[in-house]
């Protein structure tokens, strides 16, 4: 079940990334996709948790951007999570407006 959830999350990230107006601070520097679970490490850099864990497994406990050794401790980035929610809500609002205009029959 966890694998299916992860696959669904990745597909959602890919769908989000197809939008052209994605703020750069919402994308993971490791994969270039919109973050699903933004986390921050000791260097102050933020990544999508799954991609960061994959990096740590393959490359060791170093910051992917600075190359500095890190402890592996990660903290959920609630600020970026809030920005993601606002961005998603604005997309839903825009889609709803467009759909209502399409279905409008004078």
C-alpha positions in Angstrom: 0.0 0.0 0.0 2.9 2.4 0.8 4.4 1.9 -2.6 1.0 2.8 -4.2 0.8 5.9 -2.1 4.3 6.9 -3.1 3.6 6.3 -6.8 0.4 8.4 -6.5 2.4 11.2 -4.8 5.0 11.1 -7.5 2.4 11.2 -10.3 0.8 14.2 -8.4 4.2 15.9 -8.3 4.7 15.3 -12.0 1.3 16.7 -12.8 1.9 19.8 -10.6 5.3 20.3 -12.4 3.7 20.5 -15.8 2.2 23.8 -14.9 4.4 26.7 -16.2 3.9 29.1 -13.3 5.4 27.1 -10.5 7.4 29.2 -8.1 11.0 28.0 -8.0 11.0 27.8 -4.2 8.3 25.1 -4.4 10.4 22.8 -6.5 12.9 20.3 -5.2 16.5 21.1 -6.4 17.2 17.4 -6.6 14.4 16.4 -9.0 13.0 19.7 -10.3 9.5 18.7 -9.4 7.0 20.4 -7.0 7.8 19.2 -3.5 5.2 16.9 -1.8 6.9 16.6 1.6 9.3 19.5 2.0 12.0 19.0 4.6 15.0 21.1 5.6 18.4 19.8 6.7 21.1 21.5 8.8 22.5 23.5 5.9 19.2 25.3 5.7 18.4 23.8 2.3 15.0 22.4 1.5 14.2 19.2 -0.5 11.4 16.8 -1.1 11.8 14.2 1.6 11.7 11.1 -0.6 14.3 12.5 -3.0 16.5 13.6 -0.1 16.3 10.1 1.5 17.2 8.5 -1.8 20.2 10.9 -2.0 21.4 10.0 1.5 21.1 6.3 0.7 23.1 6.7 -2.5 25.6 9.5 -1.7 25.8 9.5 2.1 25.0 12.1 4.6 26.1 15.2 2.7 24.0 18.2 1.6 23.2 17.8 -2.1 23.8 21.5 -2.8 26.7 22.4 -0.6 28.5 19.1 -0.2 28.7 19.8 3.6 28.4 16.7 5.9 25.1 16.6 7.7 23.7 14.5 10.5 20.8 13.1 8.5 18.3 15.0 10.8 15.5 16.5 8.8 12.8 18.9 9.8 9.4 19.4 8.0 9.4 22.8 6.4 6.0 24.0 7.5 6.5 27.4 5.8 7.0 25.8 2.4 4.1 23.4 3.1 1.9 26.5 3.6 3.1 28.0 0.4 2.3 24.8 -1.4 -1.2 24.7 0.0 -1.8 28.3 -1.1 -0.4 27.6 -4.6 -2.6 24.5 -4.9 -5.7 26.4 -3.7 -5.1 29.1 -6.2 -4.9 26.5 -9.0 -8.1 24.9 -7.9 -9.8 28.3 -7.8 -8.6 29.1 -11.3 -9.8 25.7 -12.6 -13.2 26.2 -11.0 -13.6 29.6 -12.6 -12.6 28.3 -16.0 -15.0 25.3 -15.7 -17.9 27.5 -14.7 -17.3 29.8 -17.7 -17.1 26.8 -20.0 -20.4 25.4 -18.7 -22.1 28.8 -18.7 -25.0 28.8 -21.1 -26.7 32.2 -21.6 
